[in-house]
């Protein structure tokens, strides 16, 4: 590298400290602020160590980069490892950008962070794929090596010949290679004629490559131009990726202007302010919270879910349904459900939404209830809905479980076979394969034995959201040990404000009938259907009766909703009169 102003030891130390600081900050962000985005990436793919998987991956432009990306993302199973990988990739991009800044100086060093920071903003999108960072780093490394060739003509020829190879390996980001070569050749003041010929040839090859790729790849031309594997949605152009690509030649040229050491503060301020101003725009903490609820549900961290909901009230259907599931699993639904915000039946069991994420937590609810076939449908639809047509390791495991519970052993074996080719699911898959070889052992696994005992067996009907109470009732009738089914049945009636149906189903309870919310609902039902308290069930406590009297008095006095919520917000009465109108 040709430095206009070679750095002394002190300046090199300062530059190294800047790089290390940024890497640590990126790691801290993804490990402590955005960890569930990291887990989300892992569950949206199924990386397999097999020849077929490798061959299918590399058969399209950028496929090798995608294969490498999948290899790295499988380690996102652990958020700290995923954060470390992302930080290392961005640090590598910054270092390689600096290596390509041949006229770089101490003052221009902070500018080398700009492409990496653009990629950081890109990764704040949960559908951003690691392949883009790999392709950018590979292109920077290839360009740096090419500039080692001293002869301009030979370097130009090698670069042109390398372009199709780089395009097939890493996709359209590899167009950066001839751009860097051309810019550095210009900065070196090499033959203008040779540079112009090289630029014309490189442009022709860059245009021809995606056109030629259409002959063997069934992708739209715009995807072949802007990248097949850079974003999970194939109809989305990864704008921040291409901003990062354009920033590379921009900072190379800017480095020729930013020369004096006193300008280091200006370039450092530019790098810091760019990220500080844009990061709040690109981060989505609401999705991070949703991914967190889903991850905690996946790991059966029920108490952690409730702690999270206590700190910040759940305000979306997914957050509410995960909170309600945690309440049911910890046996607190009948006493604490209305301590949390409730948005109607949709917060208990949401309707099916055709996408690749929301059916997953809903499928988990059905799974724990024992509605295995419905859970399997939700898991399957979520897997088939993944936008880049990947499979999900998590959903593949869930489908293996549901088929095993239902006795569809050959289908389960197919899913288990795929998981045997992974790193983090291989042990589970091999243990499950032993169960498939000896089905009698399945009953000895507590999870499967319980699910088989509570699943619906005798009734085969079409799933209907409107008849949820009937289906939950059948679950409980077939197995009275399925207390969760009764909890959900009564909660469903309460959330729909169907008090007659609640009162009818409540009579089936042998224990727990005097839970706080049940008492509140019975008292309200009695007040709406009777002229006085005579004959009210004797399990109603004095505290509940007096509390209801205060609530009615406050309601009739015309107190505002905020005041009512402060005193009665954790009661079913408040929900009945002020929520789900």
Steps between C-alpha positions, in 0.01 A plus 500: 500500500628845404447742787519870421579568867639185670369466854724495804463250783267722703267552205495127423407432862214750483372346176517148646311622808228644275458166319493297820250740658263477204522120494419484872209743457355291216536186709331669798214621282414160354564312824323727748259720300414291193558136606161370390561627147807275506292198611238585236762471226600153618148359500430621145740256338596133504869473418593143423838333453420304186617493139147562371456810714837640391431428132157664513642802682785576260292444186387866490700825490626581847427146614838435658468818706153388601636160604769669710235729648285204596800329656562805722132565582452150642721616790249779570330231708698670777452876492850588633660291225277660238584847629869410489472384138318816391752721679789310340348532151448874538849540643641310202311726258641809672855362492480402133350838411798665667741269316347613171537871591844533347525874570358459849647688792443530872243773436300286255506177705151556653357515148583131456222420748224640279441190277504274808256730680267492201506120525432530873184698424408237243527225762248683720244360253401151615481388137854613413718203411862453605584412139519870416778566752692194383471613137617851588798373701595255222482775237716733708756223555509410129548864398779547755684194363453615140661835576816307589542440126722785386435489124179685417417295192555163665298610805214611275492168314508296820222712649276453195561124505428488873166682474289199389659285770431756771145550370425129524662468841374815672238662278463850363685675784816372331458784249688695768824323402550676162374826653772493770762402246399786272490759781840401639646492150370854454642609838836350401484713182550201275429508125165673448448318171552160662264593784228611257528178298490299822191687624317444171583127501405463866169677442421272206576189705299632797196547275546166325532287814142529635364471145696179449392371842136513391575205276555259789339675800128536548523841662370836381759722337484761776597235758795391288605864475457603864575167666315174552609423856546837667148542638237249609232662282581451135296800392694736728805690380754510788564872479740521795717228346547703187559815700780310676638397161493859369660630819815298433615695190363818658724473808794399281467825306421703811817370663703687237349824629498435876875517556591718796493348847283779633222380270471172690232646726288596200519153344440336839197721559366408155526128579345529846219736407404290198431198719362692799239676286399199292510218758167597668337501157623153405460321833160353581473431871134401468598204282785423737246468782279273286796280408586491870155374596518236228848387607400476866195296397723273295725445803205464743625796705157568647607697805731715289207581271293616797789706634534665159129575484506648850781736401325611182134426436453281189317699234496277192312175427818290496630646828160455663455141380847404626425664834171312527672173412756567774215571745336170410824303527571649843133450605437872554260570215185490713643737761734737312384512138343846519800639680636527145353680202252284308388581146221248469506139374775591252737530793421148617506305174549729198352414165730356236710758317670398178861589571812323626508620860167564672371139454796372704406626848134422426602148400679470833173583680317226310786259567485552877121474495522161332356608163787331322353497149425872512847573638652294219304699241623829645861382511484370145344818363761712677781293351355515150455875538870581553559760225834370369367143483732375774399241755507568872693280741264591781186430298646180357555381857144603594357311201702194594346516850140537383530214253664281761220575749238422235670172413605607148844352545618502139422870461671571830801300381531726196525810719737326741724401209543864403579602857766229528702701247514806728729595788268609781205269427697186417503360854123546537444345156706190579315451829165541324605255229543235768141564610382457141683170480330385822163683529420336834767723657309815400262458794798518736581856390291728730433770238377257235306284745316805633424639155364166387276485806350847455480525121161483334438144379132418463381808314605583148359834389608800301680766702280803567604813688133579569447164673810523716301453818358171371843368405653600834204341678553172312867501598404526866216246478731241342763550770411682820872517581539756224445792737651742248216424257243603762703811588496600136132418461398723791746772391354487148150554636616785723689676223197476270285628788279195463402475866214247457737260325765564766254430780396176331859376451610620844270242660720222358793600719581267787774721642621855445143620451552772761795669323495880511396572140237226509347658809499840328327355194238313706418810705463707182284234333282481811454877507400505131251213526355525852320766699706449813782301661267228628613156387847612393750211516656474843861493373479875433711667768407815686795685346379421148144607577606827665748568217223458243277737698775765492551445128130544418479809720802654326361406158165659567663815636654562159868472592737521203669190356848591625374524856309173469804325358720617785268340760339211308732442202593149614141376520275330250241771562725768352563283192128434457404867495807666347680251274415312179198716428 
